[in-house]
Amino acid sequence: MSHYYYNSAFDFVSNDGNFGYYIEESSIRNSSSVAVTEEYVIEVHYLGDVASTLSIDVSGISGSYLDDIYYVEKGFSDYLRQGTDGELQYDAVNGIATTTSDIIAAGGTSWGLEQGSVDPAFGLIEIKIPTTSSQADQEAANNGEYRTHDYLHLEAGLYFDVIQADSTLVTSLQGLIDGSITLTQFAGDLNTATSSNVELVVDKAALDNGLTLTDASNAV
């Protein structure tokens, strides 16, 4: 994948381009998210090819430095997936399976979890689309370089759960790839298809009106 431009979006990007993290809340940066009260919040993004399973293993935890660790998982709306599809499972440490503060208090030094889904839920899909910039504009911005295509990166959940489930969006995406519609038109079709579902539209106004955001689904 072409992740060279991610360096300006994250505080760190791994050498293979598969992972990036952004410090959302710390002593040097205040979060723009609603109601963040934790001392440190770090967003970790998997940027590699699509995947359907996630496994996290944390070791070497010391109660001298940490009193708790929270993992805000990528959840799934019941509108998109049902039952246990995408369900998160915590590993048991000293008989404790969920609350990391209890694990640390009990002297545990490790913690982990797994999450899996039928369709891929993690990573990005890279699609070539016709360029949206003229040759002159590209050459001026890229030291004389020009290419006939751009890259569209779609988050796996958006592609499989939303676009592939809607024949209108499938046709719209194909039109974008073929060059028969513009990126703006595709974005408009996507907005029309999702704006009527309150579970896919979470903003400050919705939160103020009582909607509860319990996971990181809408932050991707």
N, C-alpha and C positions, 0 to 999 in steps of 0.2 A: 504494500500500500504506500501511497505518497503522503507521508506524514511530516515532511520537512517544514511545513508552515505551522505545525502545532507548537513549535518552540515558543512562540509569542503568546500562546494561550495557556500554557501550563508553567508551573514553577520548576518542574523536572519532567523530562521525557527519557525513557530508557533507550539505550543504544540501538536496540532492535526495533524501536518505534511502537512496541506493543502496549506499553503502559505509560500513562502520564498522571501526575498528581498536581493538584492545586490546593494551596493552603487557604481555606475559606475563612477561618477564624484563628487568630493567634495574638500574641502581644504586639505584633507590628501591623496587623490588618484586621479590620472589623467586617464581619459578614453583612451582606446586603439581604440575606434571607430573613424571613419573619421569625421572631421569637427564638433566636439562637442564644442559648445560655451557657453552653459548654466552653471550657477554657481553650480547647483546640478542636478544630474541625478540619479534616483533610479529605478532599474529594479524590478518589482513586478511579481513574477511567481506564478500562481495557479498550485498546484501539486496534487490536489485531483482527484477524479473520473471524467470522462468526463462530460461536461455540454455544453448546446447549447445557454445559455443566460448569460449575464453579466450586473450587475447593480452597479454603483458606486455613492455613496452619500457622499459628503464632507461638513461638517458644521464647524462652529466656525472659519471661515477664518477672519483674521485681516490684514487690509492694513498696519498696523504698522510694520508687519514682512514680508509680501509678496507683491510683485507688480505684480506677474503673476503666473499661474500654467498651465503647458502644459501636456496633456495626449497623449502619442504616442500610438495609438491603434494598435491592431493586425488586419491588413488588409488582404484582399484576392486577389490573382491574378485573373484577368479576365479569365486566362487559366483554373482556378480551379472552380470558382463560378461566376455566372452571376446575373445581375440585382441587387436587393436590398438584396440578401442573404449575411448576415454578415455586413450589413450597420450599421453605428454608428449614434445614435441620442442623441443630447445634450438636457438637460432640460433647459427650459426658466426660468431665474431669472431676475426679474425687466424688463421683456420684452427682455432680451438679452439671446441668446441661444447657443452661441459658444465661444466668446472671453472672457476668464476669466479675462484678464487685465481690460476690460470694466466693468465687473461685480464688481470687487474690487474697481475700481475708482468710481462706482456709489454707493458704500457703501454696496454692497451685501456681505453676510457672508456664503452663501452656493452655491454649484455647484454640478452637477451630470450628468450622462449619462447612456445610455443603449445600448447594442449590442446583436443581436440575429442571429441565423443561423438555417438552416434546419437540417443539420448534426452537431453533436457536434464539436465544434471548440476549446474548452478549456479543460485543464486537461490532464491526462496521462492514457494510457492503459498499464496495467502490464500483461506480458505474461511470463509463465514459459518456459524455454528452457533448453535442456540438458547442464550440466556443461561443461565449457570450460577449467577447471583446474583439474589436477590430485588430487587424495586424499591426497598424500603426500604434494603437494604444498598448498592445502587448509588448511591442518592441521598446517603447518608451519606458515601460514599467519594469521590464525584465532584461535589461542590458542587451537589447537587440534580438532576444530569443522570441520565437513565435511557434505556436502549435495550433492545430485545427480542432482541438478538443479541450474540454474542461473535465474536472472530476466532480461527481456528485457522491457524497458519502452519506449513506443512510444507516441509522442505528438499527440493529437487528430486530428489535421489538417493533419498531415502526414499520419495517419492511414486511415482516411475516404476520404480525398481528393486525395491522391496520390496512396496509396497501394490498397485500395478497388476499385479504378477506373481502375486498370490495372490487367488483369487476370494473366499475367506473374508474377507480384509481389505477388499476392495472393498465387499462387502456390509456389513461392520461400519462402514466410513466413511460409507456412504450412510445407515445407521441413525442415526449421530451427526448427520448433516446434517438428517435428517427429524425428529429428536428422539425416536426410538423407543429409543435407548440413550444412556447417559451418556458423558461424556468418560472417566471412570474405566474403564468397560467397554471402550471402544475401546482405551485404553492397555493394558488387560489382554490383549486380543486381539493387539495388536501385540507385546507382550512374549512371549506364547506362541509366536507365529509366528517370532520371531527368536532366542529364547533357546537353541534347540537348535543353532544354527550358531555354532561357536567363532570364526569369522572376523568375526562381527558383534558379538561380546561380548569387548571388550578391556579388562581392568582390571589393577590392580597384581598381583593374584594370578596372573593369566595370564602377565604379563610375568615374574614371579619364577619361573614354571615353564618358562620358555624360549620363550614365544611372542614373535615379533619384530614390533614395530610400525614400519613403514617409511614411513608417510605420514600425512596428516592426516585420513583418512577418518572416524575415530571421534571426532574432536574437534569435529565440527560439531553 
